[in-house]
Amino acid sequence: MPSPFPGMDPFLENPDIFPDFHDSFVAYLREGLQPRLPAPYIAVLGRRTWIEVSERFIETDVQVARGRLAPPPTAAQSAESAESVASAVAVVAVAERPLVIRVPHDERSEPLVEIYRGRGFDRRLVTSIELLSPASKTPGEHGRDLYLRKQREILAGKVHLVEIDLLRAGEHTTAVPRHRLVKAAGDYDYHVSIHHFDNLEDYFVYPIRLNQRLPVIEVPLLPGDRRVPLDLQAVLQRTYDAGPYHREIDYLGDEPDPPLGDAWKAWLRKALA
């Protein structure tokens, strides 16, 4: 069953749905790219992994263990020297045990597509393709710190960077400066930013509105090799058709998360009619 929208489906941005969509979209992006790459280029799945404090509700797990208290002193014990009493108190203190407070952690992992040229020792990373996630756009998330660090490394190296942002919420994260993007593109809901390592000053950007089809972008390879066209709308449709989204989303009862403005709400009702 196809998505009811001409481009990005705003219901897919729901935090409970987007992680599955993200990973599936990246896998089908590689599938769509692989047969179009000239030899000896290959597209592989890379993965970024990190640890975050869990946000899942887990019942408090506190283990308390205390040493057994010494019995009340007898009359004979009371008559013992102060040195003996001090020694007994020290033994009781050693018997006390600390509280054990468990703080659950989750391992987070996000796939990406990497294009290499060659095999073995001659293999070279040419292009990195990223689909942004909520973690990469949320200040304070360790996943965002890792993403920005890798972004800086790629921009300073000999690797092309393709960034696809299909999330309206969160901080601006792609490498193209936001003020320059807004000045050149005006209003946009999503966008794709492509930076060529052999053209440091230019960013090739595809601004996208909610009612527009996702673009066919040109994925750069090494200088002298032709760029490879990639239809992002076809990738989205493949992802949607293979996924659970038409069953998971109640288009007549649910609301997009994040919410839409009034103008887009009217468009949404018309699109779903």
Summary of the structure (lengths in Angstrom):
residues: 273
radius of gyration: 28.0
end to end distance: 16.2
largest distance: 97.9
contacts: 706
relative contact order: 0.20
helix: 35%
strand: 25%
